[in-house]
Amino acid sequence: MAGIAVIGANGRIGAAVVAEAVARGHRVTAVVRDPARHRGAAAAVLPGDVLRPGDVARVAAGQDVLVSAVGGGDGAGHRALIEPAARSLVEGLRSLGDEAPRLIVVGGAGSLETAPGVRVWDTPGLPERVLETMRAHGAALAHLHTVVDVRWTVLSPPAELVPGERTGRYRTGLDQLLGDAAGRSWISVPDYAAALVDEVEQPEHIGERFTCCAV
């Protein structure tokens, strides 16, 4: 059983991660800005702002893993939140020194390669708000790639992250966009959460980004 704190536990992905981790018997703390709004199954609920390193350190202390599942809404919201959140997470965890938990961040698909040197965000015709979201996640990942004193992992989804059932079946890769047997790049939210909690239990991607996709 691991101690897992999930920042952004009221969101779609954060709630799925909490549910998956609780179902496996882990000790889960939901970290949200307004605890009164949380209706999940976490063992504890704490207030916290991901943009405040002091809050990050407070909720991460004593945990084995800190999961950041924050999102910024529209493209401008992501630009204002995602990369600054990555910096705040690192600063907060650094303050805990050797006692800092591992960090797993919910990333974006935009920086995944569709061909050598070509990324999803190079696709012609993408709306500006979508590009803003993609670039925000790309900037956060670029910052984390400079970090060597915090044990971090980023899990990028495929092109589509959709509602659906948990199958527990998916495949993983590193920096290339994946597709299923029919070529569709997608995964259900519950299976994405399963892939993330699998990384909690069996860490294979410390200090790197990986991705997952339905089979």
N, C-alpha and C positions, 0 to 999 in steps of 0.2 A: 504494500500500500504506500502510495506516494502522497505527499502534501502538495497540492496544486492550487495556486491562486490564479484566477482568470479575470483579467481586466477587460471590461466591456462585456460582462456576463449577461447583460440585458439585450444584447444584439442577437441577430439571427445566428451567426456563427458561434459567438460566445456561449449562447444558451445551449447550442448543440454540443459544444465541447464539455460544458458542465454536465449535461445529461449523460454523455458517453462515459466521462470519468467517474461519475457517481455510480453508474450501472456496473462498473468494473470494481467498485469497492474502494476507490481512492478517497482521500480526505480533501474535499474541495471547498475553497473559499471563493465566493463571488465578490468581485470588486466593481462597484458601480458608483456613479455620482449621486444617485438617490436610492438608498437602500429600501425605502418604503415602496418603491416600484418593482422590486425584485420578487418574482413568483416561482423561481426555480427550486431545485432540490438540493442546493448546496448546503453543506453542514454549517457554514457561517457566511455572513454577508458583511462586508466592510465598505465604508465610503472611501473614495479615492479618485484623484485626478491624475491621469497619465502624464500630463504636462508638468507636474510638480515632482521633481526628483525625490523630495522628502516623502511624499505620499508613496511613490514607488518603493522606496526603501522600507517604509513602515509595513506595507502589505506583503512585501516579499520576505521579510525577516522570518526565519524559521521554516520556510517552505523548501521543497525540493525542486520545484519548477514554477516559473512565472510565465503565464501565457498572456500575450497581448492580442486581443481580438477587437481592437477599436476600429471604428470607421468614421469617416467624416461626412457622410451624406453625399452631397453633390460634389462635382469636381473641385470647386473652390474650397469646399469644406475639407476635402482630403488634402489639398495643398497646404492648408493652414494647420493640419493636425498630424499627418502621418510621419513626415520626416522629423518634425520637432519631437514627436512622441518617441521615435527611435533614440534620439539624443538624450531625452529625459530618462528613458528606461536604462540606458547604459550608465548615465551618471548616477542614478539611484542605486543600481546594482553594484557599481564600483565602490560606493560608500560602505557597502557591507563587507568588502574585502573577500577573504577566503570563504566566508560564510554565505556568500551570494548564491542563490539558486540558479539553475539553468534558465535561459530565456528562450521561449519559442514564440515567434511572431507570425501572425496571419499576414501573408504577403499578397502581392498582386500578380496577374499573369502578363502584364504588358511588356516586361523585360525578358520574357522567355523567347528563345530563338525559334523561328519557323523555318529558317535555312541558315547556313553559315553567315554570320554577320548581319542577319536580318531578324528584327524582333517584331513581336506582335504589334507594338505601337507604331511600326513603320507601315502598317496596312493602310492603303489609301482610303480616304473618305471617312475616317473615324471622327465623330463629333468632338469638339474642343473639350467639352466637359468630361468625356471619356478619356481623352488624352491627359487631361489634368490629373485624373485619378491614377492613371497608369504611371505618369511621371513622378507623382508623389511617392508611390510605392517603390519606384526605381531609385529615387533619391534616398529613401530610408535604407534600402538594401545596400546602396553604395556606401553609406555611412557605416553600416554594420561590417562591411568588408574591411574597414580600417581598424576594427576593434579586435584586439588579441587577448585582452585581459578579462573578458566576460564570455562565458560559454553560451553562444547564441546559435539559433537555428531559425531559418525562415521557411515556411511552407507555402509555396505559391499554388493557387488552384489552377485548373485548366481554364479554357476559354469560357466555359459555362459552369456556374455553380448554382444548382437548381434544387427546388424542393423534391423530395422523393423518399424512398425507403432505404433503410440500412441493409446492405447486403454483406458488408465486410470484405468485399472483393474489389480490388483496385490494383493498379500498378504504379510504380514510381520511376522517376528519372531525376536528372539534375537541372540543366539549364535549357533543355529543349521542350517545346510545347508537345504534349502527348495527345494521342487520339485513341479511341476504342477500335474494335475490330472493323467498324464501318467508317472509321476516319473522323468521327465526331469527337471533339475535345470537350469533355464534360465530366462532372461527378455530382452526386447528390450531396446535400449539406451533411446528412448523417454519416455518409461514407468519408467525406472530407474530415469530419470530426474524429472518425475512427482512425484515419491515417495519422492525425495529429497525436492522438492518445497512444497509438502504437509507438510513435517516436518518443513519447514520454517514457514508456515502459522499456523500450529497447533503442536507446539513442545510437543512431548511425550517421547523423549529419551535423555534428557539432562544428561550428565555424563555417557553415555553408548553407546555401539555399537548395531545397529540393522541391519537386512537384509531384502531383498525383493525378490519376485519371481513371475513370471507369474502364473496365476491361470489355 
